[in-house]
Amino acid sequence: MRSLNPDRATEREDTIVLGLDPGTDKCGVAVVSRQQGPLYQGVVSLAELAEIVRRIAEEFAIGEVAIGDCTGAEQTHDQLAQAGVELPVTTVSEELTSRLARERYWEDNPPRGLARLIPLGLRVPPRPVDDYAALIIAERLLEQTG
């Protein structure tokens, strides 16, 4: 997990959403503020998800959780409930999040040298981008709630 800007955690006057992109063995996690943008991103194993969500809820004033609607969504709902995570949960469409996550990764981490010549569609990020998919899921919920 990596915190993008831990100082932002103290500013709690706007809507903050926890985005989750569950998979079969790992889950992308992102905390997004309506006013400040991304605050935190990480990729965690499903086994440690409930504990990570508890820690994030302590650090950030999470108003709602957005879970992607595809692989592992129902299991993630159950896991959070069993762990006693008491936050409103909304299921959000994951349509095109994988492609958008790769694009967003390359925007934040532009290739250097000769790698710049490889077309975007042929580039493969050097790490999982589930956290970027979670970021997009959280942003979609913020867009829906206006």
C-alpha positions as CSV (number, residue, x, y, z in Angstrom):
1,M,0.0,0.0,0.0
2,R,1.2,3.5,-0.6
3,S,-0.2,6.7,0.8
4,L,-0.2,9.4,-1.8
5,N,-0.4,12.3,0.6
6,P,-0.9,11.4,4.3
7,D,-1.2,15.1,5.3
8,R,-4.5,15.2,3.5
9,A,-6.0,12.8,6.0
10,T,-6.5,15.5,8.5
11,E,-8.7,17.6,6.1
12,R,-12.1,16.0,6.7
13,E,-14.6,18.6,5.5
14,D,-15.7,16.9,2.2
15,T,-17.0,13.6,0.9
16,I,-14.4,10.9,1.1
17,V,-15.0,7.5,-0.7
18,L,-13.2,4.3,-0.3
19,G,-13.1,2.5,-3.7
20,L,-12.6,-1.3,-3.8
21,D,-11.8,-3.3,-6.9
22,P,-12.1,-6.9,-5.7
23,G,-10.6,-9.8,-7.6
24,T,-10.1,-13.5,-6.9
25,D,-7.0,-13.1,-4.8
26,K,-6.3,-9.4,-4.4
27,C,-8.2,-6.2,-4.1
28,G,-7.4,-2.7,-5.3
29,V,-8.0,0.0,-2.7
30,A,-8.3,3.7,-3.2
31,V,-9.4,6.6,-1.0
32,V,-10.7,9.6,-3.0
33,S,-11.8,13.0,-1.7
34,R,-14.3,15.0,-3.7
35,Q,-12.4,18.2,-3.1
36,Q,-8.8,16.9,-3.0
37,G,-8.7,13.9,-5.3
38,P,-6.8,10.7,-4.6
39,L,-5.5,10.4,-1.0
40,Y,-4.4,6.8,-0.9
41,Q,-3.9,3.8,-3.2
42,G,-2.8,0.2,-2.7
43,V,-3.2,-3.4,-3.7
44,V,-3.9,-5.9,-0.9
45,S,-4.6,-9.6,-0.6
46,L,-8.3,-10.5,0.1
47,A,-7.2,-12.1,3.4
48,E,-6.1,-8.7,4.8
49,L,-8.8,-6.6,3.2
50,A,-11.1,-6.2,6.3
51,E,-8.2,-5.2,8.5
52,I,-6.9,-2.7,5.9
53,V,-10.4,-1.2,5.5
54,R,-10.6,-0.8,9.3
55,R,-7.3,1.0,9.4
56,I,-8.3,3.3,6.5
57,A,-11.6,4.1,8.1
58,E,-9.6,5.2,11.3
59,E,-7.2,7.4,9.3
60,F,-9.7,8.9,6.8
61,A,-13.2,10.1,7.4
62,I,-14.8,7.6,4.9
63,G,-18.3,8.5,4.1
64,E,-19.1,5.6,1.8
65,V,-17.6,2.5,0.2
66,A,-17.8,1.9,-3.5
67,I,-17.3,-1.8,-4.6
68,G,-16.8,-2.8,-8.2
69,D,-19.7,-5.0,-9.4
70,C,-17.7,-7.9,-11.0
71,T,-15.4,-10.5,-9.6
72,G,-15.5,-10.9,-5.9
73,A,-18.1,-8.1,-5.2
74,E,-20.5,-10.3,-3.2
75,Q,-17.7,-11.9,-1.2
76,T,-16.2,-8.5,-0.4
77,H,-19.6,-7.3,0.8
78,D,-19.8,-10.3,3.1
79,Q,-16.2,-9.9,4.3
80,L,-16.7,-6.3,5.3
81,A,-20.0,-7.1,7.1
82,Q,-18.4,-10.0,9.0
83,A,-15.5,-7.7,10.0
84,G,-17.9,-5.2,11.5
85,V,-17.2,-2.5,9.0
86,E,-20.2,-0.2,9.4
87,L,-20.1,2.1,6.4
88,P,-22.7,2.6,3.6
89,V,-21.7,0.4,0.6
90,T,-22.7,1.0,-3.0
91,T,-22.0,-1.3,-5.9
92,V,-20.6,0.5,-8.9
93,S,-20.1,-0.6,-12.5
94,E,-16.6,-1.8,-13.4
95,E,-17.2,-1.3,-17.1
96,L,-13.9,-0.5,-18.8
97,T,-12.0,0.0,-15.5
98,S,-9.2,-2.3,-16.5
99,R,-8.4,-0.3,-19.6
100,L,-8.9,3.0,-17.9
101,A,-6.7,1.9,-15.0
102,R,-3.8,1.1,-17.4
103,E,-4.2,4.4,-19.1
104,R,-4.3,6.3,-15.7
105,Y,-1.2,4.3,-14.6
106,W,0.8,5.5,-17.7
107,E,-0.4,9.1,-17.1
108,D,1.0,9.0,-13.6
109,N,4.1,7.0,-14.6
110,P,5.0,8.0,-18.2
111,P,7.5,5.7,-19.9
112,R,11.0,6.9,-20.5
113,G,13.6,6.4,-23.2
114,L,12.7,4.1,-26.1
115,A,9.6,2.8,-24.2
116,R,7.9,6.1,-25.1
117,L,7.7,4.8,-28.7
118,I,5.6,1.8,-27.8
119,P,1.9,2.6,-28.4
120,L,-0.3,2.9,-25.3
121,G,-2.4,-0.2,-26.2
122,L,0.7,-2.4,-26.3
123,R,2.3,-1.2,-23.0
124,V,2.0,-3.5,-20.0
125,P,2.4,-1.9,-16.6
126,P,5.2,-3.4,-14.5
127,R,2.8,-4.0,-11.5
128,P,-0.9,-4.7,-10.9
129,V,-3.1,-1.6,-11.5
130,D,-6.0,-2.8,-9.3
131,D,-5.5,0.3,-7.2
132,Y,-6.1,2.5,-10.2
133,A,-9.3,0.6,-11.0
134,A,-10.4,1.2,-7.4
135,L,-9.7,4.9,-7.9
136,I,-11.9,5.0,-11.0
137,I,-14.7,3.1,-9.1
138,A,-14.5,5.6,-6.2
139,E,-14.6,8.5,-8.7
140,R,-17.6,7.0,-10.4
141,L,-19.5,7.0,-7.1
142,L,-18.6,10.6,-6.5
143,E,-19.8,11.5,-10.0
144,Q,-23.1,9.7,-9.3
145,T,-23.7,11.4,-6.0
146,G,-23.0,14.8,-7.5
